[in-house]
Amino acid sequence: MDSIRVFAPATVANVACGFDIFGFAVDNPGDQITLTTSDEPGVRIVDIIGDGGRLPREAARNTAGIAIQTYLQHIDRTDIGLDIVLHKQMPLGSGLGSSAASAVAGVFAINELLGRPLPILKLLPFAMEGERVACGSAHADNVGPSLLGGFVVVRSYNPLDVIKIETPATLFCTLVHPDIEVNTKDARFILKNEVSLKNTIIQMGNVAGLIAGLMTPDYSLISRSLVDVIIEPVRAILIPEFNEAKKAAIDNGALGCSISGSGPSMFALSRDAQTAEKIGVAMQQAFSAVGITSEAYVSEINRQGPRVLPN
Ligand code: HSE
């Protein structure tokens, strides 16, 4: 019997101006999965720890389960038997890429267990299937960075074209998750289907500016470019105290602050660990002032993506 345990990182999708096309991975939090081979063919979820019983136990409806199933179909190995134990180590519906981390952990783990028949980049479409069952849309801005590590641009979905971008050697991310839940499907439903030419021009300038700022690196350009005139103004209403928490981040030295993925978590970028910690405290205070509890996570950009853990 073979067994493998894998960690996959949480991610910040959109990164202000890059709806559905930008995302980066963080060191903390993340999900863990354990796969164990079995004599009985088929993929089974035998346990999920940390979800309060809310995630589907049926493999075809679970993000990790479906990612592994579609992978095994692709490599023509549906004869394999697999028992999955998923350790959820981040809140559900949080905007931290929870469904993506599970899907990535699953598909990375099975590929490692089988001796890497596919290169990492080829695992992406299977992890995206996990996103499809989780929220009805196979977006790659969470699974891309969780799988590849670092900051990822999805240049095109059809054909899939994903690019990993250099980031400054020191760049810290503060994540604050207020204890409310936002369903990604709902957060997508409220978006407008049409965007004005004026806002498209502003957004394109910021998209280009953020990439140039990250690659140069130029912190001031990063800061000026972390602006979203299309999605944030619509979704901010789903997060009580959004404006106060954002102001707290900026007042305490953040380069920029916006919604992480579809929310309700918010992220802020900064140049050093001390500032990142201070930002977290200030943002949490903004939420606690109105009685909303929250969790804060501070970490650097995760450059590695998923990794095998000792069994
Ligand atoms: N880009 C997606 C969205 C990420 O904002 O809806 C959701 O996790």
py3Dmol code that shows the C-alpha trace and the ligand (Angstrom):
import py3Dmol

protein = """\
ATOM      1  CA  MET A   1       0.000   0.000   0.000  1.00  0.00           C
ATOM      2  CA  ASP A   2       1.311   3.437  -0.976  1.00  0.00           C
ATOM      3  CA  SER A   3       0.452   6.675   0.713  1.00  0.00           C
ATOM      4  CA  ILE A   4       1.318  10.349   0.208  1.00  0.00           C
ATOM      5  CA  ARG A   5       0.573  13.551   2.130  1.00  0.00           C
ATOM      6  CA  VAL A   6       0.594  16.902   0.300  1.00  0.00           C
ATOM      7  CA  PHE A   7       0.158  20.576   1.242  1.00  0.00           C
ATOM      8  CA  ALA A   8      -1.230  23.099  -1.277  1.00  0.00           C
ATOM      9  CA  PRO A   9      -1.247  26.842  -0.570  1.00  0.00           C
ATOM     10  CA  ALA A  10      -4.130  29.290  -0.302  1.00  0.00           C
ATOM     11  CA  THR A  11      -4.262  31.995  -2.955  1.00  0.00           C
ATOM     12  CA  VAL A  12      -5.306  35.578  -3.511  1.00  0.00           C
ATOM     13  CA  ALA A  13      -7.221  35.773  -6.792  1.00  0.00           C
ATOM     14  CA  ASN A  14      -7.913  38.927  -8.846  1.00  0.00           C
ATOM     15  CA  VAL A  15      -5.253  40.987  -6.956  1.00  0.00           C
ATOM     16  CA  ALA A  16      -7.393  44.135  -7.293  1.00  0.00           C
ATOM     17  CA  CYS A  17      -7.342  44.917 -11.036  1.00  0.00           C
ATOM     18  CA  GLY A  18      -7.006  41.410 -12.541  1.00  0.00           C
ATOM     19  CA  PHE A  19     -10.446  39.793 -12.240  1.00  0.00           C
ATOM     20  CA  ASP A  20     -10.171  36.106 -13.217  1.00  0.00           C
ATOM     21  CA  ILE A  21      -6.657  36.645 -14.655  1.00  0.00           C
ATOM     22  CA  PHE A  22      -4.329  37.378 -11.673  1.00  0.00           C
ATOM     23  CA  GLY A  23      -3.555  35.356  -8.578  1.00  0.00           C
ATOM     24  CA  PHE A  24      -0.715  34.630  -6.182  1.00  0.00           C
ATOM     25  CA  ALA A  25      -0.007  31.941  -3.613  1.00  0.00           C
ATOM     26  CA  VAL A  26       0.727  32.508   0.087  1.00  0.00           C
ATOM     27  CA  ASP A  27       2.622  30.316   2.577  1.00  0.00           C
ATOM     28  CA  ASN A  28      -0.177  30.290   5.107  1.00  0.00           C
ATOM     29  CA  PRO A  29      -2.919  29.029   5.233  1.00  0.00           C
ATOM     30  CA  GLY A  30      -3.273  25.972   2.974  1.00  0.00           C
ATOM     31  CA  ASP A  31      -4.923  22.558   2.745  1.00  0.00           C
ATOM     32  CA  GLN A  32      -3.543  19.058   3.240  1.00  0.00           C
ATOM     33  CA  ILE A  33      -4.545  15.831   1.591  1.00  0.00           C
ATOM     34  CA  THR A  34      -3.554  12.224   2.233  1.00  0.00           C
ATOM     35  CA  LEU A  35      -3.986   9.660  -0.557  1.00  0.00           C
ATOM     36  CA  THR A  36      -3.689   5.954   0.103  1.00  0.00           C
ATOM     37  CA  THR A  37      -3.909   3.305  -2.596  1.00  0.00           C
ATOM     38  CA  SER A  38      -6.464   0.553  -2.194  1.00  0.00           C
ATOM     39  CA  ASP A  39      -7.190  -2.766  -3.960  1.00  0.00           C
ATOM     40  CA  GLU A  40     -10.717  -1.627  -4.755  1.00  0.00           C
ATOM     41  CA  PRO A  41     -10.765   0.506  -7.948  1.00  0.00           C
ATOM     42  CA  GLY A  42     -12.331   3.979  -7.709  1.00  0.00           C
ATOM     43  CA  VAL A  43     -11.788   7.249  -5.846  1.00  0.00           C
ATOM     44  CA  ARG A  44     -13.314   7.518  -2.366  1.00  0.00           C
ATOM     45  CA  ILE A  45     -13.361  10.366   0.165  1.00  0.00           C
ATOM     46  CA  VAL A  46     -13.002   8.492   3.440  1.00  0.00           C
ATOM     47  CA  ASP A  47     -12.778  11.547   5.700  1.00  0.00           C
ATOM     48  CA  ILE A  48     -12.750  15.347   5.636  1.00  0.00           C
ATOM     49  CA  ILE A  49     -11.400  17.024   8.741  1.00  0.00           C
ATOM     50  CA  GLY A  50     -12.107  20.677   9.497  1.00  0.00           C
ATOM     51  CA  ASP A  51     -15.152  21.395   7.312  1.00  0.00           C
ATOM     52  CA  GLY A  52     -17.823  20.889   9.957  1.00  0.00           C
ATOM     53  CA  GLY A  53     -19.403  18.229   7.736  1.00  0.00           C
ATOM     54  CA  ARG A  54     -20.282  20.722   4.990  1.00  0.00           C
ATOM     55  CA  LEU A  55     -18.286  19.540   1.981  1.00  0.00           C
ATOM     56  CA  PRO A  56     -19.565  16.795  -0.350  1.00  0.00           C
ATOM     57  CA  ARG A  57     -18.190  13.341   0.500  1.00  0.00           C
ATOM     58  CA  GLU A  58     -19.089  12.018  -2.950  1.00  0.00           C
ATOM     59  CA  ALA A  59     -15.836  12.136  -4.975  1.00  0.00           C
ATOM     60  CA  ALA A  60     -17.490  13.447  -8.163  1.00  0.00           C
ATOM     61  CA  ARG A  61     -18.903  16.453  -6.278  1.00  0.00           C
ATOM     62  CA  ASN A  62     -15.805  17.214  -4.217  1.00  0.00           C
ATOM     63  CA  THR A  63     -13.121  19.517  -5.681  1.00  0.00           C
ATOM     64  CA  ALA A  64     -10.230  17.186  -4.793  1.00  0.00           C
ATOM     65  CA  GLY A  65     -12.203  14.082  -5.780  1.00  0.00           C
ATOM     66  CA  ILE A  66     -13.221  15.334  -9.231  1.00  0.00           C
ATOM     67  CA  ALA A  67      -9.725  16.683  -9.961  1.00  0.00           C
ATOM     68  CA  ILE A  68      -8.261  13.233  -9.243  1.00  0.00           C
ATOM     69  CA  GLN A  69     -10.995  11.407 -11.162  1.00  0.00           C
ATOM     70  CA  THR A  70     -10.573  13.498 -14.334  1.00  0.00           C
ATOM     71  CA  TYR A  71      -6.781  13.117 -14.071  1.00  0.00           C
ATOM     72  CA  LEU A  72      -7.059   9.304 -13.797  1.00  0.00           C
ATOM     73  CA  GLN A  73      -9.444   9.219 -16.781  1.00  0.00           C
ATOM     74  CA  HIS A  74      -6.989  11.306 -18.807  1.00  0.00           C
ATOM     75  CA  ILE A  75      -4.038   8.993 -18.128  1.00  0.00           C
ATOM     76  CA  ASP A  76      -6.286   5.948 -18.563  1.00  0.00           C
ATOM     77  CA  ARG A  77      -5.783   4.608 -15.042  1.00  0.00           C
ATOM     78  CA  THR A  78      -9.334   4.279 -13.729  1.00  0.00           C
ATOM     79  CA  ASP A  79      -8.277   0.828 -12.494  1.00  0.00           C
ATOM     80  CA  ILE A  80      -6.545   2.504  -9.534  1.00  0.00           C
ATOM     81  CA  GLY A  81      -8.168   2.492  -6.083  1.00  0.00           C
ATOM     82  CA  LEU A  82      -7.648   5.587  -3.887  1.00  0.00           C
ATOM     83  CA  ASP A  83      -8.802   6.576  -0.414  1.00  0.00           C
ATOM     84  CA  ILE A  84      -8.690  10.333   0.281  1.00  0.00           C
ATOM     85  CA  VAL A  85      -8.460  12.102   3.610  1.00  0.00           C
ATOM     86  CA  LEU A  86      -8.776  15.872   3.285  1.00  0.00           C
ATOM     87  CA  HIS A  87      -7.613  18.217   6.058  1.00  0.00           C
ATOM     88  CA  LYS A  88      -9.293  21.596   5.523  1.00  0.00           C
ATOM     89  CA  GLN A  89      -7.102  24.169   7.206  1.00  0.00           C
ATOM     90  CA  MET A  90      -8.827  27.323   6.067  1.00  0.00           C
ATOM     91  CA  PRO A  91     -12.370  28.650   6.252  1.00  0.00           C
ATOM     92  CA  LEU A  92     -14.840  27.721   3.485  1.00  0.00           C
ATOM     93  CA  GLY A  93     -16.357  30.456   1.323  1.00  0.00           C
ATOM     94  CA  SER A  94     -13.594  32.772   2.461  1.00  0.00           C
ATOM     95  CA  GLY A  95     -12.034  34.074  -0.756  1.00  0.00           C
ATOM     96  CA  LEU A  96      -8.771  32.337   0.121  1.00  0.00           C
ATOM     97  CA  GLY A  97      -8.991  29.755  -2.641  1.00  0.00           C
ATOM     98  CA  SER A  98     -10.058  26.921  -0.375  1.00  0.00           C
ATOM     99  CA  SER A  99     -11.651  24.784  -3.113  1.00  0.00           C
ATOM    100  CA  ALA A 100      -8.629  25.394  -5.368  1.00  0.00           C
ATOM    101  CA  ALA A 101      -6.105  24.356  -2.694  1.00  0.00           C
ATOM    102  CA  SER A 102      -7.925  21.037  -2.190  1.00  0.00           C
ATOM    103  CA  ALA A 103      -8.130  20.360  -5.931  1.00  0.00           C
ATOM    104  CA  VAL A 104      -4.447  21.225  -6.435  1.00  0.00           C
ATOM    105  CA  ALA A 105      -3.362  19.144  -3.434  1.00  0.00           C
ATOM    106  CA  GLY A 106      -5.323  16.199  -4.846  1.00  0.00           C
ATOM    107  CA  VAL A 107      -4.068  16.285  -8.412  1.00  0.00           C
ATOM    108  CA  PHE A 108      -0.475  17.045  -7.369  1.00  0.00           C
ATOM    109  CA  ALA A 109      -0.552  14.157  -4.863  1.00  0.00           C
ATOM    110  CA  ILE A 110      -1.802  11.546  -7.335  1.00  0.00           C
ATOM    111  CA  ASN A 111       0.712  12.675  -9.972  1.00  0.00           C
ATOM    112  CA  GLU A 112       3.541  12.317  -7.425  1.00  0.00           C
ATOM    113  CA  LEU A 113       2.232   8.971  -6.196  1.00  0.00           C
ATOM    114  CA  LEU A 114       2.290   7.618  -9.767  1.00  0.00           C
ATOM    115  CA  GLY A 115       5.846   8.842 -10.417  1.00  0.00           C
ATOM    116  CA  ARG A 116       4.952  12.098 -12.238  1.00  0.00           C
ATOM    117  CA  PRO A 117       3.499  10.887 -15.551  1.00  0.00           C
ATOM    118  CA  LEU A 118       2.520  14.501 -16.328  1.00  0.00           C
ATOM    119  CA  PRO A 119       4.531  17.757 -15.971  1.00  0.00           C
ATOM    120  CA  ILE A 120       3.106  20.234 -13.419  1.00  0.00           C
ATOM    121  CA  LEU A 121       1.573  22.638 -15.951  1.00  0.00           C
ATOM    122  CA  LYS A 122      -0.465  19.811 -17.506  1.00  0.00           C
ATOM    123  CA  LEU A 123      -2.210  19.253 -14.142  1.00  0.00           C
ATOM    124  CA  LEU A 124      -3.961  22.622 -14.341  1.00  0.00           C
ATOM    125  CA  PRO A 125      -7.069  21.604 -16.357  1.00  0.00           C
ATOM    126  CA  PHE A 126      -7.859  18.835 -13.836  1.00  0.00           C
ATOM    127  CA  ALA A 127      -7.605  21.231 -10.896  1.00  0.00           C
ATOM    128  CA  MET A 128      -9.852  23.645 -12.824  1.00  0.00           C
ATOM    129  CA  GLU A 129     -12.524  20.925 -12.930  1.00  0.00           C
ATOM    130  CA  GLY A 130     -12.525  21.206  -9.136  1.00  0.00           C
ATOM    131  CA  GLU A 131     -13.432  24.899  -9.467  1.00  0.00           C
ATOM    132  CA  ARG A 132     -16.219  24.008 -11.871  1.00  0.00           C
ATOM    133  CA  VAL A 133     -17.918  21.711  -9.346  1.00  0.00           C
ATOM    134  CA  ALA A 134     -17.301  24.198  -6.517  1.00  0.00           C
ATOM    135  CA  CYS A 135     -18.800  27.308  -8.116  1.00  0.00           C
ATOM    136  CA  GLY A 136     -19.902  26.547 -11.658  1.00  0.00           C
ATOM    137  CA  SER A 137     -16.986  28.370 -13.293  1.00  0.00           C
ATOM    138  CA  ALA A 138     -13.642  26.754 -14.175  1.00  0.00           C
ATOM    139  CA  HIS A 139     -11.563  29.866 -13.466  1.00  0.00           C
ATOM    140  CA  ALA A 140      -7.803  29.385 -13.067  1.00  0.00           C
ATOM    141  CA  ASP A 141      -6.764  32.400 -11.006  1.00  0.00           C
ATOM    142  CA  ASN A 142      -6.743  30.348  -7.777  1.00  0.00           C
ATOM    143  CA  VAL A 143      -5.674  26.916  -9.047  1.00  0.00           C
ATOM    144  CA  GLY A 144      -2.946  28.456 -11.274  1.00  0.00           C
ATOM    145  CA  PRO A 145      -0.917  30.050  -8.460  1.00  0.00           C
ATOM    146  CA  SER A 146      -1.711  27.272  -5.968  1.00  0.00           C
ATOM    147  CA  LEU A 147      -0.256  24.750  -8.437  1.00  0.00           C
ATOM    148  CA  LEU A 148       2.654  26.777  -9.835  1.00  0.00           C
ATOM    149  CA  GLY A 149       3.468  28.985  -6.831  1.00  0.00           C
ATOM    150  CA  GLY A 150       4.242  32.695  -7.134  1.00  0.00           C
ATOM    151  CA  PHE A 151       2.207  35.262  -9.069  1.00  0.00           C
ATOM    152  CA  VAL A 152       0.339  33.881 -12.069  1.00  0.00           C
ATOM    153  CA  VAL A 153      -1.325  35.572 -15.045  1.00  0.00           C
ATOM    154  CA  VAL A 154      -4.019  33.728 -16.989  1.00  0.00           C
ATOM    155  CA  ARG A 155      -3.457  35.384 -20.361  1.00  0.00           C
ATOM    156  CA  SER A 156      -6.107  33.281 -22.073  1.00  0.00           C
ATOM    157  CA  TYR A 157      -8.657  30.627 -21.130  1.00  0.00           C
ATOM    158  CA  ASN A 158      -9.158  29.321 -24.635  1.00  0.00           C
ATOM    159  CA  PRO A 159      -6.573  28.079 -25.297  1.00  0.00           C
ATOM    160  CA  LEU A 160      -5.350  27.998 -21.698  1.00  0.00           C
ATOM    161  CA  ASP A 161      -2.233  30.178 -21.454  1.00  0.00           C
ATOM    162  CA  VAL A 162      -0.788  30.707 -17.995  1.00  0.00           C
ATOM    163  CA  ILE A 163       2.338  32.737 -17.214  1.00  0.00           C
ATOM    164  CA  LYS A 164       4.307  32.902 -13.956  1.00  0.00           C
ATOM    165  CA  ILE A 165       5.537  36.434 -13.178  1.00  0.00           C
ATOM    166  CA  GLU A 166       8.588  37.401 -11.114  1.00  0.00           C
ATOM    167  CA  THR A 167       7.797  39.195  -7.845  1.00  0.00           C
ATOM    168  CA  PRO A 168      10.066  41.350  -5.643  1.00  0.00           C
ATOM    169  CA  ALA A 169      12.358  39.368  -3.306  1.00  0.00           C
ATOM    170  CA  THR A 170      10.556  40.910  -0.344  1.00  0.00           C
ATOM    171  CA  LEU A 171       6.806  41.252  -0.641  1.00  0.00           C
ATOM    172  CA  PHE A 172       4.464  40.448   2.233  1.00  0.00           C
ATOM    173  CA  CYS A 173       0.775  39.684   2.174  1.00  0.00           C
ATOM    174  CA  THR A 174      -1.650  40.324   5.007  1.00  0.00           C
ATOM    175  CA  LEU A 175      -4.908  38.402   4.759  1.00  0.00           C
ATOM    176  CA  VAL A 176      -7.825  39.178   7.017  1.00  0.00           C
ATOM    177  CA  HIS A 177     -10.849  36.922   6.982  1.00  0.00           C
ATOM    178  CA  PRO A 178     -13.901  38.429   8.684  1.00  0.00           C
ATOM    179  CA  ASP A 179     -16.132  35.677  10.079  1.00  0.00           C
ATOM    180  CA  ILE A 180     -18.876  35.983   7.504  1.00  0.00           C
ATOM    181  CA  GLU A 181     -19.352  33.836   4.423  1.00  0.00           C
ATOM    182  CA  VAL A 182     -19.637  34.916   0.794  1.00  0.00           C
ATOM    183  CA  ASN A 183     -20.606  32.322  -1.775  1.00  0.00           C
ATOM    184  CA  THR A 184     -18.491  32.675  -4.947  1.00  0.00           C
ATOM    185  CA  LYS A 185     -21.504  31.887  -7.143  1.00  0.00           C
ATOM    186  CA  ASP A 186     -23.449  34.777  -5.556  1.00  0.00           C
ATOM    187  CA  ALA A 187     -20.442  37.110  -5.736  1.00  0.00           C
ATOM    188  CA  ARG A 188     -20.188  36.401  -9.471  1.00  0.00           C
ATOM    189  CA  PHE A 189     -23.920  36.718 -10.037  1.00  0.00           C
ATOM    190  CA  ILE A 190     -24.061  40.325  -8.802  1.00  0.00           C
ATOM    191  CA  LEU A 191     -21.416  41.520 -11.285  1.00  0.00           C
ATOM    192  CA  LYS A 192     -22.457  43.599 -14.247  1.00  0.00           C
ATOM    193  CA  ASN A 193     -21.999  42.021 -17.667  1.00  0.00           C
ATOM    194  CA  GLU A 194     -20.982  45.270 -19.286  1.00  0.00           C
ATOM    195  CA  VAL A 195     -18.097  47.586 -18.484  1.00  0.00           C
ATOM    196  CA  SER A 196     -17.705  51.151 -19.693  1.00  0.00           C
ATOM    197  CA  LEU A 197     -14.880  52.039 -22.060  1.00  0.00           C
ATOM    198  CA  LYS A 198     -13.651  54.584 -19.494  1.00  0.00           C
ATOM    199  CA  ASN A 199     -13.305  51.945 -16.763  1.00  0.00           C
ATOM    200  CA  THR A 200     -11.786  49.432 -19.196  1.00  0.00           C
ATOM    201  CA  ILE A 201      -9.022  51.929 -20.002  1.00  0.00           C
ATOM    202  CA  ILE A 202      -8.334  52.611 -16.303  1.00  0.00           C
ATOM    203  CA  GLN A 203      -8.312  48.888 -15.505  1.00  0.00           C
ATOM    204  CA  MET A 204      -5.991  48.006 -18.422  1.00  0.00           C
ATOM    205  CA  GLY A 205      -3.552  50.689 -17.263  1.00  0.00           C
ATOM    206  CA  ASN A 206      -3.510  49.184 -13.776  1.00  0.00           C
ATOM    207  CA  VAL A 207      -3.150  45.611 -15.069  1.00  0.00           C
ATOM    208  CA  ALA A 208      -0.118  46.592 -17.131  1.00  0.00           C
ATOM    209  CA  GLY A 209       1.253  48.771 -14.320  1.00  0.00           C
ATOM    210  CA  LEU A 210       0.986  46.002 -11.720  1.00  0.00           C
ATOM    211  CA  ILE A 211       2.879  43.506 -13.890  1.00  0.00           C
ATOM    212  CA  ALA A 212       5.586  46.056 -14.710  1.00  0.00           C
ATOM    213  CA  GLY A 213       5.785  47.034 -11.026  1.00  0.00           C
ATOM    214  CA  LEU A 214       6.167  43.422  -9.873  1.00  0.00           C
ATOM    215  CA  MET A 215       8.784  42.556 -12.486  1.00  0.00           C
ATOM    216  CA  THR A 216      10.934  45.700 -12.245  1.00  0.00           C
ATOM    217  CA  PRO A 217      10.441  45.685  -9.162  1.00  0.00           C
ATOM    218  CA  ASP A 218       8.963  49.103  -8.412  1.00  0.00           C
ATOM    219  CA  TYR A 219       6.955  49.290  -5.163  1.00  0.00           C
ATOM    220  CA  SER A 220       5.522  52.701  -5.924  1.00  0.00           C
ATOM    221  CA  LEU A 221       4.186  51.453  -9.275  1.00  0.00           C
ATOM    222  CA  ILE A 222       2.760  48.344  -7.578  1.00  0.00           C
ATOM    223  CA  SER A 223       1.030  50.632  -5.105  1.00  0.00           C
ATOM    224  CA  ARG A 224      -0.432  52.934  -7.766  1.00  0.00           C
ATOM    225  CA  SER A 225      -1.667  49.953  -9.772  1.00  0.00           C
ATOM    226  CA  LEU A 226      -3.486  48.045  -6.992  1.00  0.00           C
ATOM    227  CA  VAL A 227      -6.744  49.697  -7.980  1.00  0.00           C
ATOM    228  CA  ASP A 228      -9.930  48.006  -9.176  1.00  0.00           C
ATOM    229  CA  VAL A 229     -12.627  50.234 -10.685  1.00  0.00           C
ATOM    230  CA  ILE A 230     -14.758  47.362 -12.033  1.00  0.00           C
ATOM    231  CA  ILE A 231     -15.294  44.540  -9.518  1.00  0.00           C
ATOM    232  CA  GLU A 232     -14.422  45.967  -6.080  1.00  0.00           C
ATOM    233  CA  PRO A 233     -17.057  48.745  -6.133  1.00  0.00           C
ATOM    234  CA  VAL A 234     -19.775  46.116  -6.753  1.00  0.00           C
ATOM    235  CA  ARG A 235     -18.561  43.434  -4.352  1.00  0.00           C
ATOM    236  CA  ALA A 236     -17.563  45.751  -1.498  1.00  0.00           C
ATOM    237  CA  ILE A 237     -21.201  45.828  -0.405  1.00  0.00           C
ATOM    238  CA  LEU A 238     -20.904  42.131   0.529  1.00  0.00           C
ATOM    239  CA  ILE A 239     -18.250  42.962   3.143  1.00  0.00           C
ATOM    240  CA  PRO A 240     -19.366  45.036   6.139  1.00  0.00           C
ATOM    241  CA  GLU A 241     -16.714  47.656   7.094  1.00  0.00           C
ATOM    242  CA  PHE A 242     -14.849  47.120   3.790  1.00  0.00           C
ATOM    243  CA  ASN A 243     -13.954  50.815   3.452  1.00  0.00           C
ATOM    244  CA  GLU A 244     -12.847  51.109   7.082  1.00  0.00           C
ATOM    245  CA  ALA A 245     -10.673  47.973   6.869  1.00  0.00           C
ATOM    246  CA  LYS A 246      -9.120  49.156   3.604  1.00  0.00           C
ATOM    247  CA  LYS A 247      -8.381  52.592   5.061  1.00  0.00           C
ATOM    248  CA  ALA A 248      -6.811  50.932   8.125  1.00  0.00           C
ATOM    249  CA  ALA A 249      -4.503  48.947   5.826  1.00  0.00           C
ATOM    250  CA  ILE A 250      -3.443  51.977   3.763  1.00  0.00           C
ATOM    251  CA  ASP A 251      -3.007  54.190   6.864  1.00  0.00           C
ATOM    252  CA  ASN A 252      -0.680  51.546   8.300  1.00  0.00           C
ATOM    253  CA  GLY A 253       1.636  51.351   5.311  1.00  0.00           C
ATOM    254  CA  ALA A 254      -0.008  48.952   2.833  1.00  0.00           C
ATOM    255  CA  LEU A 255       1.022  49.315  -0.812  1.00  0.00           C
ATOM    256  CA  GLY A 256      -2.596  48.512  -1.623  1.00  0.00           C
ATOM    257  CA  CYS A 257      -5.587  46.610  -0.300  1.00  0.00           C
ATOM    258  CA  SER A 258      -8.583  44.958  -1.945  1.00  0.00           C
ATOM    259  CA  ILE A 259     -10.870  41.919  -1.832  1.00  0.00           C
ATOM    260  CA  SER A 260      -9.180  38.511  -1.910  1.00  0.00           C
ATOM    261  CA  GLY A 261     -10.889  36.512  -4.654  1.00  0.00           C
ATOM    262  CA  SER A 262     -14.642  36.796  -4.273  1.00  0.00           C
ATOM    263  CA  GLY A 263     -14.308  37.761  -0.591  1.00  0.00           C
ATOM    264  CA  PRO A 264     -15.049  38.268   2.205  1.00  0.00           C
ATOM    265  CA  SER A 265     -11.306  38.030   2.963  1.00  0.00           C
ATOM    266  CA  MET A 266      -9.278  41.130   2.190  1.00  0.00           C
ATOM    267  CA  PHE A 267      -5.600  41.249   1.282  1.00  0.00           C
ATOM    268  CA  ALA A 268      -2.980  43.959   1.631  1.00  0.00           C
ATOM    269  CA  LEU A 269       0.562  43.950   0.248  1.00  0.00           C
ATOM    270  CA  SER A 270       3.520  45.530   2.012  1.00  0.00           C
ATOM    271  CA  ARG A 271       7.299  45.669   1.922  1.00  0.00           C
ATOM    272  CA  ASP A 272       8.205  44.086   5.267  1.00  0.00           C
ATOM    273  CA  ALA A 273       6.932  41.645   7.875  1.00  0.00           C
ATOM    274  CA  GLN A 274       6.540  44.232  10.635  1.00  0.00           C
ATOM    275  CA  THR A 275       4.322  46.443   8.475  1.00  0.00           C
ATOM    276  CA  ALA A 276       2.338  43.397   7.341  1.00  0.00           C
ATOM    277  CA  GLU A 277       1.661  42.424  10.997  1.00  0.00           C
ATOM    278  CA  LYS A 278       0.660  45.994  11.890  1.00  0.00           C
ATOM    279  CA  ILE A 279      -1.746  46.121   8.949  1.00  0.00           C
ATOM    280  CA  GLY A 280      -3.361  42.871  10.115  1.00  0.00           C
ATOM    281  CA  VAL A 281      -3.990  44.247  13.603  1.00  0.00           C
ATOM    282  CA  ALA A 282      -5.447  47.490  12.244  1.00  0.00           C
ATOM    283  CA  MET A 283      -7.748  45.702   9.790  1.00  0.00           C
ATOM    284  CA  GLN A 284      -8.958  43.314  12.487  1.00  0.00           C
ATOM    285  CA  GLN A 285      -9.714  46.319  14.704  1.00  0.00           C
ATOM    286  CA  ALA A 286     -11.886  47.792  11.946  1.00  0.00           C
ATOM    287  CA  PHE A 287     -13.976  44.618  11.945  1.00  0.00           C
ATOM    288  CA  SER A 288     -14.042  44.135  15.713  1.00  0.00           C
ATOM    289  CA  ALA A 289     -15.269  47.750  16.138  1.00  0.00           C
ATOM    290  CA  VAL A 290     -18.616  46.525  14.755  1.00  0.00           C
ATOM    291  CA  GLY A 291     -18.537  43.166  16.503  1.00  0.00           C
ATOM    292  CA  ILE A 292     -17.163  41.071  13.598  1.00  0.00           C
ATOM    293  CA  THR A 293     -14.505  38.577  14.640  1.00  0.00           C
ATOM    294  CA  SER A 294     -11.761  37.770  12.127  1.00  0.00           C
ATOM    295  CA  GLU A 295      -8.576  35.802  11.509  1.00  0.00           C
ATOM    296  CA  ALA A 296      -5.386  37.352  10.163  1.00  0.00           C
ATOM    297  CA  TYR A 297      -2.601  35.591   8.277  1.00  0.00           C
ATOM    298  CA  VAL A 298       0.734  37.156   7.338  1.00  0.00           C
ATOM    299  CA  SER A 299       3.105  35.509   4.921  1.00  0.00           C
ATOM    300  CA  GLU A 300       5.428  36.039   2.020  1.00  0.00           C
ATOM    301  CA  ILE A 301       4.471  35.044  -1.500  1.00  0.00           C
ATOM    302  CA  ASN A 302       4.665  31.245  -1.750  1.00  0.00           C
ATOM    303  CA  ARG A 303       6.989  30.518  -4.673  1.00  0.00           C
ATOM    304  CA  GLN A 304       6.908  26.737  -4.584  1.00  0.00           C
ATOM    305  CA  GLY A 305       3.246  25.729  -4.860  1.00  0.00           C
ATOM    306  CA  PRO A 306       2.268  22.322  -3.455  1.00  0.00           C
ATOM    307  CA  ARG A 307       4.760  20.168  -1.600  1.00  0.00           C
ATOM    308  CA  VAL A 308       4.987  16.606  -0.313  1.00  0.00           C
ATOM    309  CA  LEU A 309       4.908  16.362   3.489  1.00  0.00           C
ATOM    310  CA  PRO A 310       6.481  13.591   5.555  1.00  0.00           C
ATOM    311  CA  ASN A 311       3.919  10.818   6.166  1.00  0.00           C
TER     312      ASN A 311
END
"""
ligand_1 = """\
8
HSE
N -11.793 35.274 -9.906
C -12.758 34.586 -9.096
C -13.822 35.564 -8.656
C -12.082 34.003 -7.900
O -13.462 36.660 -8.217
O -15.007 35.252 -8.760
C -13.054 33.290 -7.003
O -12.367 32.454 -6.136
"""
view = py3Dmol.view(width=600, height=400)
view.addModel(protein, "pdb")
view.setStyle({"model": 0}, {"cartoon": {"style": "trace"}})
view.addModel(ligand_1, "xyz")
view.setStyle({"model": 1}, {"stick": {}})
view.zoomTo()
view.show()
